[in-house]
Structures are given as structure tokens and as C-alpha cells.
Amino acid sequence: MSTRADQFIALLDNGLRALFVPPGSNRPRPAAAGAAAPLTESERRHAAGLMRVNHVGEVCAQALYAAQALSTRDEHLRKVFVDAAREEGDHLAWTASRLDELGARTSLLNPLWYAGSFVLGYAAGRSGDAVSLGFVVETEKQVEEHLAGHLERLPKNDLESRAIVASMREDEIAHGDRAREAGAAEISPLVRTAMRGVARLMTSTAYWI
């Protein structure tokens, strides 16, 4: 069993890697099926903005799951959070590599996104495991909706980005399902609305900055 000091060191390492180390992936990046016409400059900029938003979402996911793993005393549940964070780490790597291919940078505000998400995740975790799992369910539901929207907004000929987003969406749905099965509680409508407001602020800002 890990000690609190071990968990803190792992948490610090997680944060530094998410923010400052080129991410690696445990799974191969989803590949596009076939070739597509080259992107125009406006399509490239639009795709880059959307993929930067998706990368920020993965930075936030690393913070949320790290905080929830730290705050629970249930070793099995801690493993659930750690495993989910590992899969989200693949998303972080995939979106970072696609941004590089599009000639774009990640968000300049990533440290802020990470810190804010960690606070939210820790607060959810300290509210009890059922509430923490309910927070996961709602987060993943909103992320899945957001990714579905991106599949509609990405250029039709950006097959590489579309393959990544489609695979990410499948993983997010699975994370939400696992949280429900683990005993998630329903979160309040007020919290749900606040989460959507924060998400809108993040996505509208990260598209540009």
C-alpha cells in the first residue's frame, strides 16, 4: 500500500509530466482510414483550435483523476482513477502530436487549467467516493457531448484529427460507465450547471490561447 508521501510524489510527477514533458502513449494513435485532400489554411487553423481545446481537456483530466486518486481512501477506487488517468494520458499524447502536425502549440494557460481542475477534483473526492464518482460520470458525459460536437465541426477531410477524437469519445463513454458501476451518486443540478459554465469558459478560451 502506498503512503501519503508516495502519493504526493506521484502527484507532483504527474502534474509536471502533464504540463512540461512531451507525453508518451501506451496505445498506438488512432490512424485515419485512407487519404484525404490537404487542409486549407483556414481549415488547418480551425482544426488546430479544436485540437488545442481537446488537449486542454486532457490536461484537466490528468489533474482531476490525480486529485480524486489522492483524496480517496479506497485502494480499489484509487486504482480505478489511476487506470483512467493512464488512458487519458494516451489522449494527451495523441492530441499533442496532432497539434504538432498542424503546426500549432498547446494552450499557454495549461498550468492554470491543471491547477483549477485539481482543486475541483480534490473537492469532489473529499465529498465522498460516491460523489467523486458522480463527478466523473457528469464530467465524462459532458466531454462525450463536447467530442461529438467536434466530430461535426472538424473539417471533413481532417481524417487524422477525426480518428483521434472518435477514439477518445469511446474511451470517455467507457470511463463514465465504469464510474456508474462503481457506485456513482447523482450530482445536483446546480453543480451540473456550474460544470457546464466552467467548461464553456475553458473551451472558448483554449481555442485561441
C-alpha positions as CSV (number, residue, x, y, z in Angstrom):
1,M,0.0,0.0,0.0
2,S,1.4,3.4,-0.9
3,T,2.0,6.0,1.8
4,R,0.7,9.6,1.6
5,A,4.2,10.7,0.8
6,D,4.4,8.3,-2.1
7,Q,1.1,9.5,-3.4
8,F,2.2,13.2,-3.2
9,I,5.4,12.4,-5.1
10,A,3.4,10.6,-7.7
11,L,1.0,13.5,-7.9
12,L,3.8,16.0,-8.3
13,D,5.4,13.9,-11.0
14,N,2.0,13.6,-12.8
15,G,1.5,17.3,-12.9
16,L,5.0,18.1,-14.1
17,R,4.7,15.5,-16.9
18,A,1.3,16.6,-18.0
19,L,2.4,20.2,-18.2
20,F,6.1,20.2,-19.3
21,V,7.2,16.8,-20.6
22,P,6.3,15.6,-24.2
23,P,3.7,12.9,-23.4
24,G,4.1,9.3,-24.4
25,S,1.4,6.9,-25.3
26,N,0.7,3.4,-24.1
27,R,-1.5,2.7,-27.1
28,P,-0.9,3.5,-30.8
29,R,-2.5,6.7,-32.0
30,P,-5.7,6.0,-33.9
31,A,-5.0,6.1,-37.6
32,A,-7.1,7.7,-40.4
33,A,-8.8,5.3,-42.8
34,G,-7.4,6.3,-46.1
35,A,-6.0,9.5,-47.5
36,A,-7.8,12.9,-47.7
37,A,-7.3,16.2,-49.5
38,P,-4.9,18.6,-47.9
39,L,-6.3,21.1,-45.5
40,T,-6.7,24.7,-46.5
41,E,-5.1,27.3,-44.2
42,S,-8.4,28.2,-42.6
43,E,-9.2,24.5,-42.1
44,R,-5.8,24.0,-40.5
45,R,-6.3,26.9,-38.1
46,H,-9.8,25.7,-37.2
47,A,-8.7,22.1,-36.7
48,A,-5.8,23.3,-34.6
49,G,-8.1,25.4,-32.4
50,L,-10.4,22.4,-31.8
51,M,-7.5,20.0,-31.1
52,R,-6.0,22.6,-28.6
53,V,-9.3,22.5,-26.8
54,N,-9.1,18.7,-26.7
55,H,-5.6,18.8,-25.4
56,V,-6.6,21.2,-22.6
57,G,-9.4,18.7,-21.7
58,E,-6.8,16.0,-21.3
59,V,-4.6,18.2,-19.1
60,C,-7.7,18.8,-17.0
61,A,-8.4,15.1,-16.9
62,Q,-4.9,14.4,-15.6
63,A,-5.5,16.8,-12.8
64,L,-9.0,15.6,-11.9
65,Y,-8.0,12.0,-11.7
66,A,-4.8,12.7,-9.8
67,A,-6.8,14.7,-7.2
68,Q,-9.5,12.1,-6.9
69,A,-7.0,9.3,-6.5
70,L,-5.2,11.3,-3.8
71,S,-8.5,12.1,-1.9
72,T,-9.9,8.6,-1.7
73,R,-9.0,6.0,1.0
74,D,-10.4,3.1,-1.0
75,E,-7.4,1.4,-2.7
76,H,-9.6,-0.3,-5.4
77,L,-11.2,3.1,-6.3
78,R,-7.7,4.7,-6.3
79,K,-6.7,2.1,-9.0
80,V,-9.8,2.9,-11.0
81,F,-8.8,6.6,-11.1
82,V,-5.2,5.8,-11.9
83,D,-6.2,3.5,-14.7
84,A,-8.5,6.1,-16.2
85,A,-5.7,8.7,-15.9
86,R,-3.4,6.4,-17.8
87,E,-5.9,6.1,-20.7
88,E,-6.4,9.9,-20.6
89,G,-2.6,10.1,-20.9
90,D,-2.9,8.4,-24.2
91,H,-5.3,11.1,-25.3
92,L,-2.9,13.8,-24.1
93,A,-0.2,12.3,-26.3
94,W,-2.4,11.9,-29.3
95,T,-3.7,15.5,-29.2
96,A,-0.2,16.9,-28.6
97,S,1.2,15.0,-31.6
98,R,-1.7,16.2,-33.8
99,L,-1.2,19.8,-32.8
100,D,2.5,19.4,-33.7
101,E,1.5,18.1,-37.1
102,L,-0.9,21.0,-37.6
103,G,1.9,23.4,-36.7
104,A,0.1,24.6,-33.6
105,R,1.0,25.0,-29.9
106,T,-0.7,23.8,-26.8
107,S,-2.6,26.3,-24.6
108,L,-0.5,28.9,-22.8
109,L,-2.9,28.6,-19.9
110,N,-2.3,24.9,-19.2
111,P,-0.9,25.4,-15.7
112,L,-4.0,27.4,-14.8
113,W,-6.3,24.7,-16.3
114,Y,-4.4,22.0,-14.4
115,A,-4.5,23.8,-11.0
116,G,-8.2,24.7,-11.3
117,S,-9.1,21.1,-12.3
118,F,-7.1,19.7,-9.4
119,V,-8.9,21.8,-6.9
120,L,-12.3,20.7,-8.3
121,G,-11.2,17.1,-8.3
122,Y,-10.0,17.2,-4.8
123,A,-13.1,18.9,-3.6
124,A,-15.2,16.2,-5.2
125,G,-13.1,13.5,-3.7
126,R,-13.3,14.9,-0.2
127,S,-17.1,15.0,-0.6
128,G,-17.1,11.2,-0.5
129,D,-16.4,8.4,-3.0
130,A,-20.0,8.2,-4.4
131,V,-20.0,12.0,-5.0
132,S,-16.5,11.8,-6.6
133,L,-17.7,9.0,-8.9
134,G,-20.8,11.1,-9.7
135,F,-18.5,13.9,-10.7
136,V,-16.7,11.6,-13.0
137,V,-20.0,10.5,-14.6
138,E,-21.1,14.0,-15.3
139,T,-17.6,15.1,-16.5
140,E,-17.4,12.3,-18.9
141,K,-20.9,12.9,-20.1
142,Q,-20.1,16.5,-20.9
143,V,-16.8,15.6,-22.5
144,E,-18.5,13.0,-24.7
145,E,-21.0,15.6,-25.9
146,H,-18.2,18.0,-26.5
147,L,-16.3,15.5,-28.6
148,A,-19.4,14.6,-30.6
149,G,-19.7,18.3,-31.4
150,H,-16.1,18.4,-32.5
151,L,-16.7,15.5,-34.9
152,E,-19.3,17.7,-36.5
153,R,-17.2,20.8,-36.6
154,L,-13.8,19.4,-37.7
155,P,-13.1,19.7,-41.4
156,K,-14.4,16.6,-43.2
157,N,-11.1,16.0,-44.8
158,D,-9.1,16.1,-41.5
159,L,-9.3,12.4,-41.1
160,E,-6.3,12.3,-38.7
161,S,-8.0,14.5,-36.1
162,R,-11.3,12.9,-36.6
163,A,-9.9,9.4,-35.9
164,I,-8.3,10.7,-32.7
165,V,-11.5,12.4,-31.5
166,A,-13.7,9.4,-32.3
167,S,-11.4,7.0,-30.3
168,M,-11.3,9.5,-27.4
169,R,-15.1,9.7,-27.3
170,E,-15.3,5.9,-27.0
171,D,-12.9,5.9,-24.0
172,E,-14.8,8.7,-22.3
173,I,-18.1,6.8,-22.5
174,A,-16.4,3.8,-21.0
175,H,-15.0,5.8,-18.1
176,G,-18.4,7.1,-17.3
177,D,-19.9,3.6,-17.4
178,R,-17.2,2.3,-15.1
179,A,-17.9,5.1,-12.6
180,R,-21.6,4.3,-12.6
181,E,-20.9,0.6,-12.0
182,A,-18.6,1.6,-9.1
183,G,-21.4,3.3,-7.3
184,A,-21.7,6.9,-8.5
185,A,-24.2,9.2,-6.9
186,E,-26.3,11.7,-8.8
187,I,-24.8,15.2,-8.5
188,S,-27.0,18.2,-8.0
189,P,-28.4,20.2,-11.0
190,L,-26.6,23.3,-9.6
191,V,-23.2,21.6,-9.7
192,R,-24.0,20.2,-13.2
193,T,-24.8,23.7,-14.4
194,A,-21.7,25.2,-12.9
195,M,-19.6,22.5,-14.5
196,R,-21.1,23.3,-17.9
197,G,-20.3,27.0,-17.3
198,V,-16.7,26.3,-16.5
199,A,-16.4,24.0,-19.5
200,R,-17.7,26.7,-21.8
201,L,-15.2,29.2,-20.4
202,M,-12.3,26.8,-20.9
203,T,-13.2,25.7,-24.4
204,S,-13.9,29.2,-25.7
205,T,-10.6,30.5,-24.3
206,A,-8.4,27.5,-25.2
207,Y,-9.5,27.6,-28.9
208,W,-7.4,30.8,-29.2
209,I,-4.9,30.9,-26.3
